Amino acid sequence: MAAAPAAAGSGAGRGRRAASTVAAWGGWGGRPRPANILLQLRQGQLTGRGLVRAVQFTETFLTERDIQSKWSGIPQLLLKLYATSHLHSDFVECQNILKEISPLLSMEAMAFVTEERKLTQETTYPNTYIFDLFGGVDLLVEILMRPTVSLRGQKLKISDEMSKDCLSILYNTCVCTEGVTKRLAEKNDFVIFLFTLMTSKKTFLQTATLIEDILGVKKEMIRLDEVPNLSSLVSNFDQQQLANFCRILAVTISEMDTGNDDKHTLLAKNAQQKKSLSLGPSAAEINQAALLSIPGFVERLCKLATRKVSESTGTASFLQELEEWYTWLDNALVLDALMRVANEESEHSQGSSEENGLPHTSARTQLPQSMKIMHEIMYKLEVLYVLCVLLMGRQRNQVHRMIAEFKLIPGLNNLFDKLIWRKHSASALVLHGHNQNCDCSPDITLKIQFLRLLQSFSDHHENKYLLLNNQELNELSAISLKANIPEVEAVLNTDRSLVCDGKRGLLTRLLQVMKKEPAESSFRFWQARAVESFLRGTTSYADQMFLLKRGLLEHILYCIVDSECKSRDVLQSYFDLLGELMKFNVDAFKRFNKYINTDAKFQVFLKQINSSLVDSNMLVRCVTLSLDRFENQVDMKVAEVLSECRLLAYISQVPTQMSFLFRLINIIHVQTLTQENVSCLNTSLVILMLARRKERLPLYLRLLQRMEHSKKYPGFLLNNFHNLLRFWQQHYLHKDKDSTCLENSSCISFSYWKETVSILLNPDRQSPSALVSYIEEPYMDIDRDFTEE
């Protein structure tokens, strides 16, 4: 921490202040303009030299300038604050000064956030700006951290009330004055120190809100293992504090730019992974491990996530929290809306009471149900997010075991109708500046976060069957028995004491709301993703039939064909889900043909597929794989489907396969490959692997060559494909998880994938199955570095 300036009364201090003041005046004897002083202060703040604090001026000078510039007396108050906050102070006078400063800043901050600022302000410079310029922020940081300095072997103690005032002023300054939050974020020792202030319930909420804002702009992620006594701190939180603390955790355990992960190129991600291997675990991974080492942490999150509204905090303590929370502008607008809902419902209930001759009940003691519900929604949002991130982290299996053990899934199932997927009321909360259908509203965000959690929970994990109840698990067993196929081992191993209870499991409830969702709903994408994750992995006939019996296929086809969905994201999620639902399943293809029963409908379906192969390629892959399997089966039911299904007949034509193959290779390049579009490369490989099985690989390569020439781009496509396959080798041969996914989804051994790629990349121009054999010498361009643009 920088050395404190000399005390106001010292001769040396007066000398330095005089010199600084002369410098501010430009070195001549005239009086400086207020704007020049502020400019000098800002320059000093940036450089750390020259004018930086109010203590560098005399009180007379500041008073005189205040009359002209209307600084609201803030510089003089800071001068007094400095004089009364030294190590030997009792801080009583210091606290009185803080209480004078606080309202000057809080009113301004409230107006700033609620966009009620007047176009013409009385002062040229806002109070928060003046407070910061004259060194107020740095002074408050020093005051707060004084307890960390020992004086004659004894540690100083600042009252909680004084800490609250300091935190309030700091937060209001951060809200109104640009750059303050970033400066605080650079003070790593201060950020770590703030965590220690959360041990007091009186300062917890203010501290947590300030920390959240600071971490939001901090360039480097803070490491939780550097927080003193983290385990004890978190373990002593009550449930309300823990829920609020999850807002901070959301920032500390998420990898940077996670939201755009699918958009990052695989080249960049691979380079980052190599760098990460040399650097060791990331800060986010270290923080996740630190949290998981806290006894009972995940269990408490599960209890919070599944707590019913009736079990939430009592009315008295909740109202007290609202009053405190209201002073923190991050939540002020939300709480303003909540209180509006409360007043509306209280007025309604009081009117009813008068009609019934019942006495009035104060709105401050009678908490409306909708307000309790919104309170729970806002808490659960943060908790579900933290659980979701932990589920996707390195300790995924450990988290999965704990989540199952603490019955998160059955708990969420019991909340589904009344809290998670409740209907919007006429007075449903809408955030300031948003509308009721905006994804930022708590109601909608909770639903999306819930669906993301289900997706992460189900994805390639045997615990996915906890989404069903006992009766539905028995149904899976009956489907397998009827089809004379072995039961899925994960179903047999499911601990039935941990599954959903009630008439319907969570997956079935999700299907019900999915089928009722309006065409324009923002939930369609997330719903489809959550259900698709249940089907991912090794294809299970019983799982598919379970969903088919509930009308899922018809619903998807209705959305794709009859409603002619326009959203690319929703279409991609439906195509992916449809592919997983139909793959290798004769009954699914029969149902498809029954629904798509006219040429007109089929043409609409094909138009949707062909409009964007990046979106539909997984369906093309699944149908191609299914066709190959059906053609090798001797079964009357299969033969009937092969003869009747328009989709299978369409895919079976070589020109169709070649058209798909050509376009799939043409729309991707090594430099533009992402997690989202790399599936196009794998789908093209599936088509060629199946051709190789039938000894038709040379034919397909010859046809690709002809198509190149017909498009007047000889060598362009095959050179691109050669580069893509070279990258494929680098990308997949060192990643077990990806290879397992390819093997499970295609039912083709990964060794066959590798062999096919090696054959295609054979440098021998005499090989009929090598790509180089079909690239004419003048157009050969196969050795380019992947990093070249």
C-alpha positions in Angstrom: 0.0 0.0 0.0 1.3 3.5 -0.8 2.7 5.5 2.1 0.2 7.8 3.7 0.6 11.6 3.1 1.9 13.7 6.0 -0.6 14.7 8.6 -2.4 18.0 8.0 -0.7 19.7 10.9 3.0 18.9 10.1 5.3 21.6 8.7 6.7 19.3 6.1 3.2 18.4 5.0 2.3 22.1 4.6 5.4 22.7 2.5 4.7 19.8 0.2 1.0 20.9 -0.2 2.2 24.5 -1.0 4.5 23.2 -3.7 1.8 20.9 -5.2 -0.7 23.8 -5.2 1.8 26.0 -7.0 2.3 23.2 -9.6 -1.4 23.0 -10.0 -1.6 26.7 -10.8 1.0 26.4 -13.5 3.8 27.9 -11.5 2.4 31.5 -11.3 0.7 33.5 -8.7 -2.7 33.7 -10.1 -5.7 31.7 -8.9 -6.3 28.4 -10.6 -9.6 27.6 -12.2 -11.5 24.6 -10.5 -11.3 22.6 -13.8 -7.5 22.9 -13.7 -7.4 21.5 -10.1 -9.5 18.6 -11.1 -7.3 17.9 -14.1 -4.2 17.9 -12.0 -5.9 15.6 -9.5 -6.9 13.2 -12.2 -3.3 13.3 -13.6 -2.0 12.6 -10.1 -4.4 9.7 -9.7 -3.1 8.1 -12.9 0.6 8.7 -12.2 0.7 8.6 -8.4 2.6 11.9 -8.3 1.6 15.5 -7.6 -1.9 16.2 -6.4 -3.8 13.1 -5.3 -5.7 13.9 -2.1 -7.7 16.5 -0.4 -5.1 16.6 2.4 -2.7 18.3 0.0 -4.9 21.5 0.2 -5.7 23.8 3.1 -9.3 23.8 4.4 -9.6 27.6 3.7 -8.6 27.0 0.0 -11.0 24.1 -0.3 -13.9 26.1 1.2 -13.3 29.0 -1.1 -13.2 26.8 -4.1 -16.3 24.9 -3.0 -18.4 28.0 -3.0 -17.5 28.6 -6.7 -17.6 25.0 -7.9 -20.4 23.5 -5.8 -18.5 20.4 -4.6 -21.0 19.8 -1.8 -18.3 20.2 0.8 -16.9 16.8 0.0 -13.2 17.8 -0.2 -13.4 19.5 3.3 -15.1 16.4 4.7 -12.3 14.2 3.3 -9.8 16.5 4.9 -11.5 16.0 8.3 -11.9 12.2 7.6 -8.2 11.9 7.0 -7.4 13.8 10.3 -9.7 11.6 12.3 -8.9 8.2 10.8 -5.2 7.8 11.8 -4.0 4.7 13.8 -4.5 6.3 17.2 -8.1 7.5 16.5 -11.1 6.0 18.3 -13.0 6.4 15.0 -16.1 7.9 16.5 -15.7 11.2 14.8 -14.6 9.4 11.7 -17.8 7.5 11.6 -19.8 10.7 12.0 -18.1 12.2 9.0 -18.8 9.1 6.9 -22.5 9.5 7.7 -22.3 13.0 6.3 -20.7 11.8 3.1 -22.8 8.8 2.5 -26.2 10.5 1.6 -24.4 12.8 -0.8 -23.3 9.8 -2.8 -26.1 7.4 -2.3 -28.9 9.7 -3.7 -26.7 10.4 -6.7 -26.0 6.7 -7.3 -29.7 5.8 -7.0 -30.6 8.5 -9.6 -27.7 7.2 -11.8 -29.0 3.6 -11.8 -32.6 4.4 -12.2 -31.8 6.7 -15.1 -33.5 9.6 -13.4 -30.6 12.0 -13.7 -31.6 15.5 -14.7 -30.3 16.8 -18.0 -29.1 20.0 -16.3 -27.4 19.3 -13.0 -26.7 21.8 -10.4 -23.0 20.9 -10.3 -20.7 20.4 -13.3 -19.0 17.4 -11.5 -21.0 14.6 -9.7 -20.3 14.1 -6.0 -18.9 10.6 -6.6 -16.5 12.0 -9.1 -15.3 14.7 -6.7 -15.1 12.2 -3.8 -12.8 9.9 -5.9 -10.7 12.7 -7.3 -9.8 14.1 -3.9 -8.6 10.7 -2.7 -11.7 9.4 -1.0 -11.6 5.9 -2.5 -8.0 5.2 -1.5 -8.6 6.7 2.0 -11.6 4.4 2.6 -9.6 1.4 1.5 -6.9 2.3 4.0 -9.5 2.8 6.8 -11.2 -0.6 6.1 -7.8 -2.3 6.1 -6.5 -0.7 9.3 -7.5 -3.8 11.3 -4.9 -5.8 9.3 -2.2 -3.5 10.9 -1.0 -4.3 14.4 -0.5 -1.5 16.8 1.8 -2.3 19.8 0.9 -6.0 19.4 -2.8 -5.4 19.4 -5.1 -5.5 16.3 -7.3 -2.6 15.7 -11.1 -3.1 15.5 -13.5 -1.1 13.3 -17.2 -1.3 14.1 -19.5 -3.2 11.7 -21.5 0.0 11.3 -18.5 2.0 10.2 -17.4 -0.8 7.8 -21.0 -0.7 6.3 -20.7 3.0 5.7 -17.3 2.6 4.0 -18.6 -0.2 1.8 -21.7 1.7 0.9 -19.7 4.8 -0.2 -17.2 2.7 -2.2 -20.0 0.9 -4.0 -21.9 4.1 -4.8 -18.7 5.6 -6.2 -18.1 2.5 -8.3 -21.6 2.7 -9.7 -21.3 6.4 -10.8 -17.6 6.9 -11.6 -15.9 5.1 -14.4 -12.6 3.4 -13.6 -13.0 3.1 -9.8 -14.1 -0.5 -9.9 -11.1 -1.4 -12.1 -8.7 0.4 -9.7 -10.1 -1.5 -6.8 -9.8 -4.8 -8.7 -6.1 -4.1 -9.1 -5.6 -4.0 -5.3 -5.4 -7.8 -4.9 -4.7 -7.6 -1.1 -7.8 -5.5 -0.7 -10.0 -7.9 -2.7 -8.8 -10.8 -0.6 -9.4 -8.7 2.6 -13.0 -8.1 1.5 -13.8 -11.8 1.9 -12.9 -11.5 5.6 -15.6 -8.9 6.1 -18.2 -11.5 5.1 -17.8 -13.2 8.5 -20.1 -10.5 10.0 -23.7 -10.8 9.1 -24.1 -7.1 9.5 -21.7 -6.4 6.6 -22.1 -9.6 4.6 -24.5 -8.3 2.0 -22.7 -5.0 1.3 -19.4 -6.8 1.1 -20.7 -9.5 -1.2 -22.2 -7.0 -3.6 -19.0 -5.0 -3.8 -16.9 -8.1 -4.3 -19.1 -9.3 -7.1 -18.7 -6.0 -9.0 -15.0 -5.9 -8.5 -14.5 -9.5 -9.7 -16.6 -8.7 -12.7 -14.0 -6.4 -14.1 -10.8 -8.0 -12.6 -8.5 -9.1 -15.4 -7.0 -12.0 -13.6 -9.3 -14.4 -11.7 -8.9 -14.4 -8.0 -7.8 -17.7 -6.3 -10.1 -18.8 -3.5 -7.3 -20.8 -1.9 -5.7 -17.5 -1.0 -8.7 -16.4 1.0 -7.9 -16.9 4.7 -9.9 -19.7 6.4 -12.2 -20.1 3.3 -13.6 -23.4 4.5 -14.6 -21.9 7.9 -15.9 -18.8 6.3 -18.3 -20.7 3.9 -19.2 -23.3 6.5 -20.4 -20.6 8.9 -22.7 -19.0 6.3 -26.4 -19.5 6.8 -28.4 -20.6 3.8 -29.3 -17.1 2.8 -25.7 -15.9 2.9 -24.6 -19.0 1.0 -27.1 -18.3 -1.8 -25.8 -14.7 -2.1 -22.2 -16.0 -2.0 -23.0 -18.1 -5.1 -23.2 -14.9 -7.1 -19.5 -14.4 -6.3 -18.7 -18.0 -7.0 -20.2 -17.7 -10.4 -17.4 -15.4 -11.3 -14.6 -17.4 -9.7 -15.3 -20.9 -11.0 -16.2 -20.1 -14.7 -13.5 -20.2 -17.3 -13.2 -17.0 -19.2 -15.5 -16.6 -22.3 -17.3 -19.9 -21.5 -20.4 -18.5 -23.1 -18.8 -18.4 -26.5 -16.9 -21.6 -26.3 -18.6 -23.2 -29.3 -17.5 -20.2 -31.4 -13.8 -20.4 -30.7 -11.8 -22.1 -33.4 -10.4 -25.6 -32.6 -6.9 -24.3 -33.6 -7.1 -21.6 -31.0 -8.5 -24.0 -28.4 -5.9 -26.6 -29.1 -3.2 -24.0 -28.7 -4.7 -22.9 -25.4 -4.9 -26.4 -24.2 -1.2 -26.9 -24.9 -0.4 -23.7 -23.1 -2.6 -24.8 -20.1 -0.9 -28.1 -19.8 2.4 -26.4 -19.4 1.0 -23.8 -16.9 -1.0 -26.4 -14.9 -4.6 -26.1 -13.7 -6.4 -22.8 -14.4 -7.6 -20.5 -11.6 -11.1 -21.6 -12.2 -10.2 -25.3 -11.8 -8.2 -24.5 -8.6 -11.3 -22.6 -7.3 -13.6 -25.5 -8.1 -11.3 -27.9 -6.2 -11.1 -25.5 -3.2 -14.9 -25.4 -3.0 -15.4 -29.1 -3.3 -12.9 -29.6 -0.5 -15.2 -27.7 1.9 -17.2 -30.3 4.0 -20.9 -30.3 3.1 -20.7 -27.6 0.5 -22.4 -29.4 -2.4 -25.0 -30.9 0.0 -26.0 -27.4 1.2 -26.2 -26.2 -2.5 -28.6 -29.1 -3.2 -30.7 -28.2 -0.2 -30.9 -24.6 -1.4 -31.8 -25.6 -4.9 -34.6 -27.9 -3.8 -35.9 -25.8 -0.9 -39.6 -25.1 -1.2 -40.9 -21.6 -0.9 -42.6 -22.5 2.4 -39.3 -23.5 3.8 -37.5 -20.3 2.9 -36.5 -17.5 5.4 -39.1 -16.3 7.8 -41.0 -13.0 7.0 -39.3 -10.8 9.6 -35.7 -11.7 8.7 -36.6 -11.6 5.0 -38.0 -8.1 5.2 -34.9 -7.0 7.1 -32.7 -8.4 4.3 -34.8 -6.6 1.7 -34.3 -3.3 3.5 -30.5 -3.8 3.5 -30.5 -5.1 0.0 -32.4 -2.1 -1.2 -29.4 0.1 -0.5 -27.4 -2.0 -3.0 -28.1 -0.6 -6.4 -27.4 -3.9 -8.2 -30.6 -5.2 -6.7 -32.5 -2.0 -6.1 -34.5 -2.2 -9.3 -35.4 -5.8 -8.8 -36.5 -5.2 -5.2 -38.5 -2.1 -6.3 -40.4 -4.4 -8.6 -40.8 -7.0 -5.9 -42.2 -4.4 -3.5 -44.6 -3.2 -6.2 -45.9 -6.8 -6.5 -46.1 -6.9 -2.7 -48.1 -3.8 -2.5 -50.5 -4.9 -5.3 -51.2 -8.2 -3.7 -51.5 -6.7 -0.2 -54.0 -4.1 -1.5 -56.0 -6.9 -3.1 -55.9 -9.0 0.0 -56.8 -6.0 2.3 -59.7 -5.2 0.0 -60.9 -8.8 0.4 -60.4 -8.6 4.2 -62.6 -5.5 4.4 -65.4 -7.2 2.4 -65.2 -10.2 4.7 -65.1 -8.0 7.8 -61.5 -9.1 8.6 -58.9 -6.8 10.2 -56.1 -5.2 8.0 -52.7 -6.9 7.9 -49.7 -4.7 7.2 -47.8 -5.3 4.0 -44.6 -5.2 6.1 -45.5 -8.2 8.1 -47.6 -10.1 5.5 -45.3 -11.2 2.7 -47.2 -12.0 -0.6 -46.6 -15.5 -2.0 -45.4 -14.1 -5.3 -42.7 -12.1 -3.5 -41.6 -15.2 -1.7 -41.5 -17.1 -5.0 -39.4 -14.4 -6.7 -37.0 -14.4 -3.8 -36.5 -18.1 -4.2 -36.1 -17.8 -8.0 -33.4 -15.2 -7.6 -31.5 -17.4 -5.1 -31.9 -20.6 -7.1 -30.6 -19.0 -10.2 -27.1 -18.6 -8.7 -27.1 -22.0 -7.0 -28.1 -23.9 -10.1 -25.4 -22.0 -12.1 -22.7 -23.0 -9.6 -23.9 -26.7 -9.6 -23.9 -26.7 -13.4 -20.3 -25.3 -13.7 -19.1 -27.9 -11.2 -20.9 -30.6 -13.2 -18.8 -29.7 -16.2 -15.5 -29.4 -14.4 -12.6 -31.8 -13.8 -14.3 -33.3 -10.8 -17.4 -34.1 -12.7 -17.8 -37.7 -11.5 -17.3 -36.6 -7.8 -20.0 -33.9 -8.2 -22.3 -36.3 -10.0 -22.1 -38.8 -7.1 -22.8 -36.1 -4.5 -25.7 -34.5 -6.5 -27.3 -38.0 -6.8 -26.7 -38.8 -3.1 -28.3 -35.5 -2.0 -31.3 -36.0 -4.2 -31.1 -32.9 -6.3 -33.0 -34.4 -9.2 -36.1 -35.6 -7.2 -36.0 -32.3 -5.3 -36.2 -30.3 -8.6 -38.9 -32.6 -9.8 -41.0 -31.6 -6.8 -40.5 -27.9 -7.6 -41.2 -28.2 -11.3 -44.8 -27.2 -11.5 -45.1 -24.6 -8.7 -41.7 -22.8 -9.0 -39.6 -23.8 -12.1 -42.2 -24.0 -14.8 -45.0 -22.0 -13.2 -47.2 -19.9 -15.4 -46.5 -16.1 -15.6 -48.8 -14.1 -13.5 -50.1 -10.7 -14.6 -47.7 -9.0 -12.2 -44.7 -11.2 -13.0 -41.4 -9.5 -12.3 -39.9 -7.7 -15.2 -36.4 -6.1 -14.9 -35.9 -2.5 -15.6 -35.5 -1.8 -19.3 -36.7 -5.3 -20.3 -40.0 -7.0 -21.3 -41.6 -10.1 -20.0 -40.3 -12.3 -22.8 -36.7 -11.1 -22.3 -34.2 -13.8 -21.4 -32.9 -11.5 -18.6 -36.0 -11.8 -16.5 -35.5 -14.0 -13.4 -38.4 -16.3 -14.3 -37.1 -17.1 -17.8 -33.4 -17.2 -16.7 -34.3 -19.8 -14.0 -35.9 -22.0 -16.6 -32.9 -21.8 -18.9 -30.5 -22.5 -16.1 -32.6 -25.4 -15.0 -32.5 -26.9 -18.6 -28.7 -26.3 -18.8 -28.3 -28.2 -15.5 -30.4 -31.1 -16.9 -28.3 -31.1 -20.1 -25.0 -31.2 -18.1 -26.3 -33.9 -15.7 -27.5 -36.2 -18.5 -24.7 -35.8 -21.0 -22.9 -39.1 -21.4 -23.5 -40.2 -17.8 -25.3 -43.2 -16.4 -26.9 -41.1 -13.7 -29.3 -39.8 -16.3 -31.8 -42.4 -15.4 -32.4 -40.6 -12.1 -34.6 -38.3 -14.2 -37.2 -41.0 -14.3 -39.4 -42.5 -11.5 -39.7 -46.1 -10.5 -42.6 -46.8 -12.8 -40.8 -45.2 -15.8 -37.7 -47.4 -15.1 -40.0 -50.4 -15.1 -41.3 -49.2 -18.4 -37.7 -49.2 -19.9 -37.3 -52.7 -18.7 -40.5 -53.8 -20.3 -39.5 -52.2 -23.6 -36.2 -54.2 -23.6 -38.0 -57.4 -22.6 -40.6 -57.0 -25.4 -37.9 -56.3 -28.0 -35.9 -59.3 -26.7 -32.8 -57.2 -26.1 -30.7 -56.9 -22.9 -31.5 -54.2 -20.5 -29.1 -51.3 -20.4 -26.6 -51.9 -17.6 -26.9 -48.3 -16.3 -30.7 -48.9 -15.8 -30.0 -52.0 -13.8 -27.4 -50.2 -11.7 -29.6 -47.2 -10.9 -30.2 -46.7 -7.2 -34.0 -46.6 -7.0 -34.0 -44.7 -3.7 -32.5 -41.7 -5.5 -34.9 -41.5 -8.5 -37.8 -39.0 -8.9 -41.0 -39.7 -6.9 -44.5 -38.8 -7.8 -46.6 -39.7 -10.9 -44.1 -38.4 -13.4 -40.3 -38.1 -13.5 -38.4 -34.9 -14.5 -37.9 -36.0 -18.1 -41.6 -36.7 -18.7 -42.5 -33.4 -17.1 -40.1 -31.7 -19.5 -41.6 -33.4 -22.5 -45.1 -32.2 -21.5 -44.1 -28.6 -21.3 -42.0 -28.9 -24.5 -45.0 -30.0 -26.5 -47.1 -27.0 -25.2 -44.4 -24.5 -25.8 -45.4 -21.6 -28.2 -43.7 -21.5 -31.6 -41.7 -18.4 -30.8 -40.6 -19.5 -27.4 -37.0 -19.0 -26.4 -37.1 -22.2 -24.4 -37.4 -24.5 -27.5 -33.6 -24.7 -28.0 -32.8 -25.5 -24.4 -35.6 -28.0 -24.1 -34.4 -29.9 -27.1 -30.8 -29.8 -25.9 -31.7 -31.2 -22.5 -33.7 -34.1 -24.0 -31.0 -34.8 -26.6 -28.4 -35.1 -23.9 -30.5 -37.9 -22.4 -30.1 -39.9 -25.7 -26.4 -39.2 -26.2 -23.8 -41.9 -26.0 -24.4 -45.5 -26.9 -27.7 -45.7 -28.7 -30.4 -47.3 -26.5 -33.5 -48.6 -28.2 -35.4 -48.6 -24.9 -34.6 -44.9 -24.4 -35.8 -44.0 -27.9 -39.0 -46.0 -27.5 -39.7 -44.4 -24.2 -39.7 -40.9 -25.9 -41.4 -42.1 -29.1 -44.3 -43.4 -27.1 -44.8 -39.9 -25.7 -45.1 -38.3 -29.1 -41.8 -36.6 -29.2 -41.0 -37.4 -32.9 -44.3 -36.0 -34.1 -43.8 -32.9 -32.1 -40.4 -32.3 -33.6 -41.6 -32.9 -37.1 -44.5 -30.5 -36.5 -42.1 -27.8 -35.4 -39.8 -28.4 -38.4 -42.4 -28.9 -41.1 -45.8 -27.5 -40.1 -44.6 -24.5 -38.2 -41.6 -24.1 -40.6 -39.4 -23.0 -37.7 -37.0 -20.1 -38.8 -34.6 -20.0 -35.9 -31.3 -21.6 -36.8 -30.4 -22.5 -33.2 -33.8 -24.1 -32.6 -33.7 -26.0 -36.0 -30.2 -27.3 -35.2 -31.3 -28.5 -31.8 -34.4 -30.2 -33.3 -32.3 -31.9 -36.1 -29.8 -33.2 -33.5 -32.5 -34.5 -31.3 -34.4 -36.1 -34.3 -31.2 -37.8 -35.4 -30.6 -39.3 -31.9 -34.2 -40.3 -31.6 -34.3 -42.1 -35.0 -30.9 -43.6 -35.3 -31.0 -47.4 -36.0 -34.7 -47.4 -34.9 -37.1 -49.0 -37.4 -40.2 -47.9 -35.4 -39.0 -44.3 -35.5 -38.6 -44.4 -39.3 -42.2 -45.9 -39.6 -43.5 -43.0 -37.4 -41.6 -40.5 -39.6 -43.1 -41.9 -42.8 -46.6 -41.9 -41.3 -46.2 -38.2 -40.4 -44.4 -37.1 -43.5 -47.1 -38.7 -45.7 -47.1 -36.4 -48.7 -44.5 -35.2 -51.2 -45.3 -31.6 -50.2 -44.5 -32.2 -46.6 -41.3 -34.1 -47.6 -40.1 -31.2 -49.8 -40.6 -28.8 -46.9 -38.6 -31.1 -44.7 -35.8 -31.4 -47.3 -35.8 -27.6 -47.7 -35.2 -27.2 -44.0 -32.3 -29.8 -44.1 -30.6 -28.2 -47.1 -31.0 -24.7 -46.0 -28.0 -25.2 -43.6 -26.0 -28.4 -43.4 -24.1 -27.1 -40.4 -27.4 -27.3 -38.5 -28.7 -30.6 -40.1 -25.6 -32.6 -40.7 -26.0 -34.7 -37.5 -29.4 -35.9 -38.8 -27.9 -36.6 -42.2 -25.2 -38.7 -40.4 -27.8 -40.6 -38.3 -30.0 -41.4 -41.3 -26.9 -42.5 -43.4 -25.8 -44.8 -40.6 -29.3 -46.2 -40.1 -29.7 -46.9 -43.8 -26.4 -48.8 -43.8 -27.5 -51.0 -40.9 -31.0 -51.6 -42.3 -29.6 -52.7 -45.7 -27.6 -55.4 -43.9 -30.5 -56.8 -41.9 -32.9 -59.6 -43.0 -36.2 -58.7 -41.5 -39.6 -58.1 -42.9 -40.3 -55.0 -40.8 -37.0 -53.5 -41.9 -37.7 -54.3 -45.5 -41.1 -52.7 -45.3 -39.6 -49.5 -43.9 -36.8 -49.5 -46.6 -39.4 -49.7 -49.3 -41.8 -47.1 -47.9 -39.7 -44.4 -46.2 -39.1 -41.3 -48.4 -36.1 -40.2 -46.3 -34.3 -43.5 -46.5 -34.9 -43.7 -50.3 -33.6 -40.2 -50.7 -30.4 -40.8 -48.7 -29.7 -44.1 -50.5 -29.1 -42.4 -53.8 -25.4 -41.9 -54.6 -26.0 -38.4 -56.2 -27.7 -37.4 -52.9 -24.8 -38.6 -50.8 -22.3 -36.9 -53.1 -24.2 -33.7 -52.9 -24.1 -33.8 -49.1 -20.4 -34.8 -49.1 -19.3 -32.0 -51.5 -21.1 -29.4 -49.5 -20.0 -30.7 -46.1 -16.3 -30.5 -47.1 -16.8 -27.1 -48.9 -18.3 -25.2 -45.9 -15.5 -25.9 -43.5 -11.8 -25.1 -43.4 -9.1 -25.8 -40.8 -8.9 -22.2 -39.8 -12.7 -21.9 -39.3 -13.3 -25.2 -37.5 -15.2 -24.9 -34.2 -16.8 -27.3 -31.8 -20.0 -26.4 -33.5 -19.1 -27.2 -37.1 -16.5 -29.9 -36.7 -19.4 -32.4 -36.9 -19.5 -31.6 -40.7 -16.1 -33.1 -41.0 -17.0 -36.2 -39.1 -20.3 -36.6 -41.1 -18.3 -36.5 -44.3 -16.0 -39.2 -42.9 -19.0 -41.4 -42.0 -20.2 -41.2 -45.6 -16.7 -42.2 -46.9 -16.2 -45.0 -44.2 -19.5 -46.6 -45.3 -18.4 -46.3 -48.9 -15.1 -48.0 -48.0 -17.0 -50.9 -46.4 -18.7 -51.4 -49.7 -15.4 -51.0 -51.6 -16.7 -47.8 -53.3 -14.3 -45.3 -51.8 -12.4 -44.8 -55.1 -15.8 -44.2 -56.9 -16.7 -41.5 -54.3 -13.3 -39.8 -54.7 -13.6 -39.8 -58.5 -17.0 -38.3 -58.3 -15.7 -35.5 -56.0 -13.0 -34.8 -58.5 -15.5 -34.5 -61.3 -17.7 -32.2 -59.2 -14.6 -30.0 -58.6 -14.0 -29.7 -62.3 -17.7 -28.9 -63.0 -17.5 -26.1 -60.5 -14.4 -24.8 -62.3 -12.3 -25.2 -59.1 -10.0 -28.2 -59.8 -8.1 -29.3 -56.7 -9.7 -26.8 -54.4 -12.1 -29.2 -52.6 -9.7 -32.2 -52.3 -6.8 -30.0 -51.1 -9.1 -28.6 -48.4 -10.3 -32.0 -47.4 -6.6 -33.2 -47.2 -5.8 -30.4 -44.8 -9.0 -31.1 -42.7 -8.0 -34.8 -42.3 -4.5 -33.9 -41.3 -6.0 -31.6 -38.6 -8.4 -34.4 -37.7 -5.5 -36.7 -36.9 -3.8 -34.0 -34.7 -7.1 -33.2 -32.9 -8.6 -36.6 -32.2 -5.7 -39.0 -31.8 -4.7 -37.4 -28.5 -8.2 -37.0 -27.0 -9.8 -40.1 -25.6 -13.1 -38.5 -24.8 -13.7 -37.3 -28.3 -12.8 -40.7 -29.8 -15.2 -42.4 -27.5 -18.0 -40.1 -28.5 -17.3 -40.8 -32.2 -17.3 -44.5 -31.6 -20.5 -44.5 -29.5 -22.5 -42.3 -31.7 -21.6 -44.1 -35.0 -21.2 -47.7 -33.7 -18.0 -47.8 -35.9 -14.8 -48.7 -34.0 -12.4 -45.8 -33.6 -9.7 -48.0 -35.2 -11.8 -48.0 -38.4 -12.0 -44.2 -38.3 -8.2 -43.9 -37.9 -7.6 -46.5 -40.7 -9.9 -44.6 -43.1 -8.2 -41.3 -42.5 -4.8 -42.9 -43.0 -5.8 -44.4 -46.2 -7.2 -41.1 -47.5 -4.0 -39.4 -46.5 -1.7 -42.0 -48.1 1.0 -40.0 -50.0 1.2 -42.8 -52.7 -0.3 -41.3 -55.9 -0.8 -44.8 -57.2 -3.3 -45.7 -54.4 -6.9 -45.6 -55.7 -8.2 -44.6 -52.2 -5.7 -41.8 -51.6 -6.8 -38.2 -52.0 -3.5 -37.2 -53.7 -4.4 -39.6 -56.6 -7.2 -37.3 -57.5 -5.4 -33.9 -57.2 -3.7 -33.0 -60.5 0.0 -32.0 -60.0 -0.4 -28.3 -60.9 -3.1 -27.9 -58.3 -1.4 -29.8 -55.5 -1.4 -27.8 -52.2 -1.4 -30.2 -49.3 1.5 -29.2 -47.1 0.3 -25.8 -46.0 0.8 -24.9 -42.3 -2.5 -24.9 -40.4 -1.7 -21.5 -38.9 -1.5 -19.9 -42.3 -4.5 -17.8 -43.3 
